[in-house]
Amino acid sequence: MDLRPRKRVNTNDGLGRGMEFAILVMMFLGLGYALDTWIGTKPVFMIVFVVLGIVGQFASLWYGYDARMKELEAQRRDLSRDGKAAVR
């Protein structure tokens, strides 16, 4: 009896991206708080750094999504050209 999984499934991709998003935003928040405390301009830098962190994360997600879709489109073109299953 073979109990090994037949297909490799990447289940941690969403969890990893979510953790990356949360940790990076918290790091930017902490950096903004430290800078605001040092300069005495609360909450200017906290707001600016959190907004920059969120915008950067959304840009990263968008470019990653776009690259994956282009990869899948290329595989689909190869599939229609060859007539073989090339999709992962």
N, C-alpha and C positions, 0 to 999 in steps of 0.2 A: 504494500500500500504506500503510495507516494503522497506525502503531506506537504511537499514544497509548493509554494505559490507558482502558478503557471505564468502569470503576467506580472511584471514589475510595475508597481504602482507607487508614485511619489506622493505620499500623504502629508509630508511635513513642509511642503512648499508654502502653503497659505499661512501656516503657523509661524514659519520662519520670517516671512514677509511682515506679518503682524507684529512680531516681537521686534524686528528691525525698526519698523515704523515707530512703535511706542518708545523704544530705548533712545532712538535718535532725537525724537521730539523732547524727551525728558533731559537729554544731554544739552540740547540747545536752551531749554528752559533754565537749567542749572547755570550754564555759562552766562545767560542774560541776567540771572539773579546775582551772580557773583560780580559781574561788571556794574550792575546798577548799585549794588551795595558799596563797591569800591569808589564809584564816581558820585553816588548820591542822587541818582536820577530815576528812582523807582517809579513806575514799571516800564519805562521806555524800552530798554534793551531786552527785557523779557519778552515783550510783545513782538518786537522786531525779529528776534531770533526764533521764536516759536513759529511765526508766519513764514520765515525763510526756510525753516526745517520742514514744515508741512508742504510748502510749494516744491521744495527739492525732492521730497519723498514722492509726491504725486508725479513729478517729471520722471523720476526713476522708474516708477511703476508703469507709466505710459510708454517709455522707450523700451522697457523689458517686454511689455505686451506686444508692441509693434514688431520687435525683432522676432518674437515667437510666432506671430501671425505670418510674417514673411517666410519663416522657415516652414511652417505648415503649408503655405501656398505653394512653395517650391516642391515639397513632397507630393502635393496633390497634382501638380503639373507633371511630375515624373510618373506618378501612378497612371494618369490618363494617357501619357505617351507610351509607357511600357506595357500597360495592362496588368501589372503585377501589384501586389500589396506592398507598398513602401512606407505606409504610415505606422508610426510607433504606437 
